[in-house]
Amino acid sequence: MWQKVIIKRKELGYSNYKLSMLTGIPESTLRSYKKGVEPSFKNMCKIADALKVDIGYFRR
């Protein structure tokens, strides 16, 4: 799932910093997700909004 976030983030040209600013999620939390920590549904909704995708995009 997180691999899709990384791909979409790069497609949009967003750095981790920009994603953090758009979502209000600390960069350290985003890094923990990359390492395998499961994000909350609330945070995944914020990330989906920032990446301009439906939340279902991450489940495909």
N, C-alpha and C positions, 0 to 999 in steps of 0.2 A: 504494500500500500504506500509506504513512504517513498518508494522509488518513483511512483507516479507524481507525487508532490514535487520531487526534485526535477523530473523531466518537465513538468508544466511550468515550474518556477523559472527554469532556464529558457524555455520557449518564450516566456514573457520578458526575459532579461532582468529578472528580479534577483537581487542578492538576498542572503539570509537576513541582512540588516533591513532591507526594504520590506521583506515579508513580515518581519517582526514589527516594523512601524505600522504597516497596514492592518495587522491583526491585533496588535497590542499584546502579543505573546512574546515573552523575553527570548532573545537569541539562545540563551542557555537551554531553555525548554525545547526549542526547535532542534537543537543539537542532540538533546536526549532522545527525541523521537527518532532521529536518524540512527541512533545507537540501539533502537529496539523498544524503547518505552512506548507503551500504547497511549496515544492521545485521547483526551476526552471527546465525547461527541460535540460538546460546545466548541472546543478548540478546532475540531475538524470542520465545523460549520464556518467558523471565522476564516480558516485557511481556504476553504472552497470559495467563499465570497471574494477573498483577496485574489484568488487565481482565476476568478470568473468562470467557475465550473459548478455543475450540480454536485451535491454531496455523493450521489450515486456513482460519479466518475471514478471514485477511489475504490469502489467495490468490484468494478468490472475486471 
